[in-house]
Amino acid sequence: HSGYSKFDVAFEKRDTLLISVEGSAFDLYVMSGTPGEMIKKIFRLTGKPLFLPVWSLGFQQSRWSYPDEESVMNIASKMREKEIPCDVIYLDIDYMDDYKVFTWNARRFPDPRSMVKRLEEMGFKVVTIVDPGVKAAEGYGVFEEGKRENVFCKREDGRDFRPAVWPGESRFPDFLNSKARKWWGDLYREFVELGISGFWNDMNEPSIFYTAESLADLSEMMKALKNDGGIETDALFGKVVFLKKHYDHGRDFYQEDDAGIRHLHRNVRNVYGFNMARAVFEGLKRVRPEERVFSITRSSYTGIQRYAILWTGDNESQWEQLSSEIKMVQSISLAGVSFTGCDVGGFGGNCHGELLARWTQFGAFLPFFRNHSAMGTRPQEPWAFDDEIERIVKKTVELRYSLLPYIYSVLRDSSEGNSTMIRPLVMIWPEDRDTYQADDQYMFGPSLMVAPVYTLNARGRHVYLPGCDWLNLSSGEIVRKGHRWAEAPLDTVPLYLKEDSLIVSTEPSQYLESAVWSRIEVKGFVRNRAVFDLYEDDGTSEAYTRGEYSLKRITVEKLNGGILVDISPQEGELKLPEREVSIEITDGDRTYRTTLADSSEGARISIK
């Protein structure tokens, strides 16, 4: 439903899911099957997830804001000096001239093209924030062009709707209309040609600070405030203080679809951010059709996975927030959004060292891995605290980069519509009632279970291990299924490899040039048979759609007195480098190790 919707999950009635909407009707799809089967049905119905560039899986550093070119370059230099892997640096709203979208502040960023080129030479991609609010300023090209093209949202009387956001009085593009979407998408061309690699679409619910009408209401309310008014004045004062929560004026404007039908915004509000993301995706594909799109959105709708990734929005630097984020990313995944994540360290409030360490350990096992914080808060870059916290953060980021052959293969499988990257335990073991409560741990791909620590001063936590035995990747211990205690010193995240599963890793690099790995290691816990499909390509282009990729099935079988390792002949035409494959397989009693030469023809070896 594109308008106001309310979901009452067993609140009024314990055994009832109550859905209520504004409007005469909504579409309801009823699906049956296991959770895993239903995810596939959601993808068939609403579209498969984007296949993103490999650098989107790298560590990303952001803040509101790095205010000028010097501070951006300092962050980049420090990352490389300290050898902390990082692929992306973000520019928040202060790169703009007076918050005007698609502009640069010439004093703070005098030569953005040169800056972006220098960052590229250091191995960094640059992602810029873009909001839908267009500043209403005479002589500002985007505003003037939008007026000429008549692509802004309207009031009931047909005049432009005039909300206020960061730049003050603004206009909102009417993304319900394909003309407005094309106009907006084409605005990204100049930034793409300048070297910007991705875009962060924020404030696109759309968020509104106030309107002229709400200010008039405020003025009338203020007149009624009296010193001797008692409880009535107190109640009115509360309304004044929370005026921003009264959305009538902020939602009572109009949009027009391609058929010329006008819609009250509150009836199509849920698709505003979705259609903005669609406009960006389509615009970027027109500019660079051979490159994969990296676009983030704060607001979304069913099917958003076709156009953009979704993060959880502004959060707080609190342990309680970290706990809730673990659940949020799983819920988002179950809605079909495979590529998601949160602001590592928390956006609002002051982070501290232990919280950053634990949040980074969680973020390293999310598709989207970005450290982001707000203006006026304590900086929380990896080196912002003491040497020990920096060491832990660096170790965790390096662990993420070492696992990228596994993670990138999981990303590719998800983009084929087979599953999500984050998988709640109940999705895999729906018949196990204990998984219903184990919502503070999850599977990351088919093989790895992560159980983040989210409590101050905790050096361990309870974990639930369903279905089979597990290999503790920190200790090397085989752990029986069931409820267990996991030791977790501050530099350790509880991480488990499922029985009869494989992971593929590599040496961590400082940044990602491609998704072809010069050296790989296959690690497994196999008592019967395990299979993993290793996918590689150039990491950025659409050449894989024309056969320029490599897909190899790695199979490990337990035999009497040993194991059999089989790497299938390569599917796809991508030329791989000469490289060694290290094998390390345990069956719980014994560990088997060997090294073999990789070949497009495949390989097969028995280890006794």
N, C-alpha and C positions, 0 to 999 in steps of 0.2 A: 504494500500500500504506500502510495507516494505522499500521503498526508499524515496528520497527527495520528499516532497509534499508541495503544497502551497494552502492555502484556502483564497480566497478573498471574504469576506462577505460584499457585498453591498458597496465596496470601489470604484472600477472602474465604476460599474453600480449599481445604487441604488436598483434595484429590482432583482439582480442576485447574486447567489452564484456560484462562479467560482472555480473549483478545477483543479489544474494542477499538473502533476507529471513527474518525470524523468522516462523514460522507455516507453515501447510500450503499456502497458495496466494496469488497476487496477480494483479491484473488487468493485462494487457498489451495495449495498443492499438498496432497497426502501421499507420503512415500512409505514403503515397507522395506524391511531388510535389516541387516546388521548395520551398525554405525559406519563401518568401512564401505559397505555397499551404497549407503545413502549419500556419502560424500561423492562417490562417482556419479550418482544420479544428479546431485546438485550441479556438478561440473557439466554434465550433459545438458542440463536445463539452462544454466546461466552462463556457461562458457568456461574454458580452461584458464588456469592462471598464466600470467605472463612468463615467458622465459627471459629472465633478466641477464644483464652482463655479469660476468664473474666478479668484477670489482664491487658489485652491490653486496657481496658476501663478506667483504673486508671490513676492518674496523673503521669507524667513521667518527670524526671529531667535530663538535658543533658548540656554539654558545650564542645566546642573545645578549650581546653581539661581540664578534671580533670587529672593533669599530673602524679599523683602517687597514691599509695595505701592510704597514709595518707589523701590526699585531698578527695578521694572518701569516705573513712570512716567518715570524718568530715561532709560531705554533708548528709550522711545517719543518723548520730547521731543527727545532727541539725534538720532534718525533724521530727524525733521521739521526740526529746526534746521539740520542739515547737508544736507538735501534729498537724502537717500539713499532711493530708493523702497523701501518695505517694507509688507507687508500683514498679517503675522501675528507675534504674540509668544506664546511658549510659557511655560507654568507647569509646572515639573518637580515632583518629589515633595514639596518643602518647602512647598508651599502647603497641604498637608494638616495636620490635627491629629494628631500622633503617627503619621503614615503611615497613617491610616485612610482608605480610599478613600471618596469622596463626602462629604468633610468639608473645612472650612476652618480654618486656624489663625487664631483670632480676634485674637491679638496681632500677627501679621505682616500679616494681611489683614483688618482690622476691618470693612470694608464692600465686599466683592467686587462687589456689584451696582453700586455707584457707580463703582468702578474700571473695570469692564468697560464701563459706559456712557461714561465719559470717553475710554477708548481707542477706542470705536466712533466717537465724535465726531471723533477725530483720524484716523480711517480705518483703524484696526487691528482685526483679528479676534483673539480669544483662543482658544488650544487648550490643554487641560489633559491631563496624563498620568493614566492610570488603569491600575492593575495588578490582576490577578485575585486576589491574596492579600488575604483579609479578616481583619483583626486579631481574634483571639479575645479579646474584652474584654467582660465583663459590662456591660450598659447601653448598649453601642454598637449603634445601631439596625440597621445592615446585618447585623451578626453575629447579633443576636437574631432578626431576621426570617428569615435564612437557616436558622437552626436550626429555627424553627417550620415553615418550608416544606419542610424536609428536602431541600435542594438541594446539599449539599456532597459532595465525593468521600469515599469510605469506605475503611476498612481491610478486610482479609479477614474480620474478625470482625463487621463491620457498624457499628463505631463510626467517627466522623469521622476522616479522615486529618489529621494535625497537623504540617504542615511549618512551617519558619520562613523568613520572607523579611524585607523591610524592617521591618515592625512587630513582629517577633518571632513567637511562635506564631500561626499563621494557619489559615484554611480556604480550600480551592479550590472554587469553583462547579463543578458537574458539567455542563459545556456539551454533553455528548453527549445530554443530556436536554432536550427542548423546554420543559418546565416551568421548568428552571433558566435556560434561555436567555431566556425571557420575563421571568422575575423580574429577571434581571440587566439586560436591555435597558430595563426600566421605571425602573431606578434613575437613568438619565441625565436623566429629565424635569426634575428640580429644577435641574440645571446648565444645561439648554437654556433653561428659563424665566428663568434669571438672565442669559442672554445669551451663554453660551459657544457658540462657532461650530463647534468640531470637537474630536475626541478622539484621543489618542495612546495606544494599547493596547500596553503594554510588559510585559516579564517573562513573556510568555504562552506559553512553551514547554510547561509552566510552569517558570520558573527557581526553584530551591530552594537556600537557603543550607545548611540542614542539617535533620535530623529527630531526634526523641528517640532513635530506634534508632541513628542514625549517631553520636550523642554517646556512647551506651553502648559502641559498638564502639571509639570513640576512647579511652574510659577503659580498656578492656581492653588495647588496644594499648600505651597509656602504661605500664601495669603491667609489660609485658614488656620495656620498654627498659632496658638495662643499660650502664653505662660500659665494661665489659670485654667487650661482646658481639661486637666485631669486625664482619665484613661482614654478619652476620645482623642486628645492631642497625641498621646503616646502611640495609639494605634495608627494615626495619620502619619506621625513621624516615621514609624516603621515602613509605611508605604513609600515615603519619600526616599528613605535610605536604600530601599530595595527596588527602586523604580526600574532598574535595569532588568529586573526579573519579570516585569510586565511587558509581554511581547506583542500586544495587540498592534501597535503601530509598526513594530518591526517585522510583522508577518502579513499585514494587510496591504500588500502591494500586488501587482499583477505581472504575470508572464504570459507569453503568447507562443503557441506551438506552430508547427509548419503548416497546419491547416487553417491558421488564422483564428483559432479558438483561444479566448483569454481564460486564464486560470488564476484564481486567487492563490497567492504564493503559499499560504499555509496548507493548501490542498496538494501542492507538488513540492513542498519544501524538502522532503527526504531525497529527492533526486538532484538537488542543486549541485552539491559537491560531486556527485557521480558524473553529471554532465560536464562539469568543469574538467574533471579528470579525463573524460572522453575527448573534450576539445583539445587538451594538451597532447594526449596520445596521438590523435589524428594529425595534429599540426606537426609534431616531431617526425612522424613517419613521412609526411610530405617533404620535410626539409632533408632528412637523412634516412631514406627508405631502407638502406642496407645496414643500419645500426639498430641494435636493440634499445628499447626505451627504458629509462629509469625515471619514474615519476612517483612522488609520494603525495598522498592526500590525507587530510584530517577528517573530512566528512565523506561518507560513502553510502552505498546502497547495494542490494543484492546484485551480484555480477561485477562488482568493482574490480575483481581479480583480473578481468580482461584488460584493464587500462592502467592500473596503478597499484602500488603497495599501500598498505594502511598501517599507521602506527597508532598507539593508544592515546596520543594527545598529551597535553600538559599534565604532568603529575607532580608529586611532592617528594622531597628527600626525607622519607620516613620509612621505618621498617614495615609499618602497616601497609604502606603503598607498595613496597616490594612484594609483600605477600599477595596483595590483590592482583598485581600485574601477572604473577604466575598463573592465576586463574583466568585473567582477561585474555591473554594470548591464546589459551586453549579454546575459550569460547569463540573468539574471532576465527580460529582455524575451523571449528565445527560449522561456522557459517559459510565456509568455502573460501575464505581468504587465507591462502597458504603462506604468503610472505608477509609477516608482521613482526612487530617488536615494540619496544618502549624506550623512553629516554633513560638511558643507563645513568645511575647516580641520582636520578630525580631532577625535575626541572625547577620547581619552586622550593624555596627554603635552602638551608645550608647543609650540604652533604658533609660527612666526615669520613675518615680513612677506612674504618671497618665496613661502613655501609657501601662505600665505593667498591671495595674489594669483593664483597659478596654480590653486589649488583652486577659487577663485571663478569663474575663467574656464571651468573644467570644469563646475561646478555650474550655471552660467547656461544650459547646454545639456543639462540633465536636466529631466524633468518636475517632480520634487520638488527644490526649491532652498532648502535650510535650512542655516544656520550653527549648529553645536551643539558645545558643549565641556563637559568634566567639571569637577566640583568639585576645587579644589586645583590646577588647571592655569592657565596664563596666559590672561587674557581674550583673545578673538579677534574682538570686534566690528569692524566696518569701520574704526573710528578707533583701534583698540588699538595700532597701531604708529606709523609716521611719516606725514607728510603725503603723501608720494609713494604709499605703499601705500593710504592712504585714497582718494586720487584714482583709482588704478587700480581698486579695488574698486567705487567709485561709478560710474565709467565702464562697468564690466562689467555692473553691475546695471541701469544705464540702457539698455545694449544689449539686455539681456533684455526689459525692458519695451517697448522700441521694436518688438520682434519679436512681441509678443503676438497681433496679428491672425493671423499665420501659425501660431503655436504653438497658439492656441485652436482654430483650424480643424483642425489635426492631431489635437488631443485629441478633437474631435467625430468625426472620421473613424475614429479608433481605437475610440471607444465604439460605433460601428456594426459593429465586428468586422472591419474591413477590413485593419488592420495594427497594429503596435506604433508607439509614438512614437520609441523608440530602435531603430535598425535596423543590425545589424552588416553590414559590407560583404559578407560571404559570403551574407547573406540576399538581397541585390540582384543580386550577380554570382557565383552559385555555380559557374559554369563557369570562372571566373578563379582559378587556383590561388594566385596572389599574395594574394588577399583572405583566404585561410586563415590567413596569418601576420600580416595587418594588423589585429590585435585591439586596438591602442591608438588607434584612430580609428573613427568610426562616422557614420552618417547620422542626423540629427535631423529626422524627417519626410522627405518625398520629395525635398526640394530642397537641404538644407544638409548639408555634411560638416564635422565638427569634429575637429580633431587636437590634443588638449590637450598642453601641455608639462608634463612630470612629472619633470624632472631639475634639481637645484640648479645655479644659475648658467648654465643653458642659455639661449641667445638665438636658438634655431632648432631645428629637428628634421627628421628624414626623414619624408616622407609618401608614401603610395601613392595615386595618383589613377586609379581603374579606369574602363574603359568609354568615356570621352569626354574632351573638354577641360573645363576648369573655370575659373571666375572667382574669383580671389583677392579677397575682399571688403575686405580691408585695403588692398591696394595698387592694386586695379583692374586688375591684370595678368591676361591670359588665359594659363593654364598648360596645357601639353600633358599628355595622359594619361601614366601611367607613374610611375617612382620619381623623386621630386624632393626638393629641399631647400627648406624653408620658413623664411624669416626670421621670428623671433618675439621682438622686444624685450619687456621685462617687461610692458608695458601692452597686449600684443597676443596674441590666441589665433589660430592658423591656422584660418581659416574660409573655406569654398569653396562657391560656388553651381554646381550641376551644369548642364552644357549642356542647353539646352531645358527650363529650369526657371524658376519664378517664386517670389518671396517677397512678402509684403504686410507693411508696417510702419506705425507711427504715431509721434506724438510721445510720449515716455515721460512717465507721470504719477507722482505720489507714491504712489498706491494705486489699486486697481481698484474702481470703483463698478458697472460693468456690462461686458458684452462687446459694446458698440456703440461704434464708434470715430468720433470727431468729424472726424478727418482721416486719410486713408490714402495710402500711396505704394506703387505696384507697381514692383518692381525685377526685372529678368530678364536672363538670358543666353540669347538665342534665335537659332539659326541655321536652324531649320526651324519647329517649332511647339511651344508650351508652354501648359499648362493648369493652373490652380489654382482650387479651389473655396473661396471665402471664406464662412465661416459666422459669423453673429452672432446673439445673443439677449440676454436680460436678465442672463445670467451666473450666476444663483443658483437660479432656480425650475424647476418642472416644466412651465411654460407652453409650452415648446417642443414638448412632446408633443401639444399642442392646436393647433399651427400657428403659435405666436407666435415666429417666428424668421425670419431672412433667409439665403438661400443664393444666392450669385451665382457663376456660372462665368466666370472671366477667361481669355480665350484670346488669345494673341499669335502671329501668323504672320508669317514673313519673306516679303516680296514682292520682286520685282525693283525695286531702288532705294528700298526702304522697308519699313515694317512695318504690319500691320493689328492693331488692338487692338479686341477685342469683349468687352463686359461684358454678360452675359445678363440678361434680365428677372428680377426677383427672384422666387424661390420662397419661399413663406411669407408670413405676414401681419404681421410686425413692422414698425412704422413707423420708418423711419430718418431721421436729421436731414439737413438740407441740408448738403452737404459737397463738397469738391473731392477729386478723385483725381489724384495726381501720377503720371506715368508716366516711368520711366527704363529703357530697354532698350538693351543692347549686343548686337551680333552678332559682336563681336571686332574689327571694323574701324572701326565707327562707333557712336556713342551717340545714341539718339533720345530726346528729352524733349518732354513736353507736359503740359498740365493740362486736365481736363475735369470737368464737373459730374456728380455721381452722380445716378442716378434709378432709381426702382423699375421703370421701363420699360426699363432697360438703356442702353447707349451703344455707339457704334461709331465708330471714327476711324482714318483712314489717315494715317500720318506719313511724309513723304518726306525 
